[in-house]
Amino acid sequence: MSYKKGHQYITVISDSKGGRVLEVGKDRTLSATEELLEKTFTNQQLDEMKVRLWRIMEIF
């Protein structure tokens, strides 16, 4: 998502099932994404997401 004509980007974490935005960050970088994930989710939730993503990647 860009805003204004300068094409500056943001990072958005959203709930795909609920259709709501959970958190928004200023940049579109790995460090900005990591900060948002750590701010939004507990370590247990992040570990559960990693397991789910790993299972998805095994299919491919």
Steps between C-alpha positions, in 0.01 A plus 500: 500500500646834410395842614546837337693538178839420656423127509590446863388158620357362822466155657153380597417202720138399456256234613406330174200323653364800687594751232654750737835672527696395810807723466664741256870584472680787327734303275494195275816337633583175674581681825170693490311174447685326784424792735131491411476125546669518840276791601179331384547135599635304795797267453265202520280643223805566282622143553158364401503712183847368412378142531198571279713672238750214505217252434376709210850517351537121521218468247702685240 
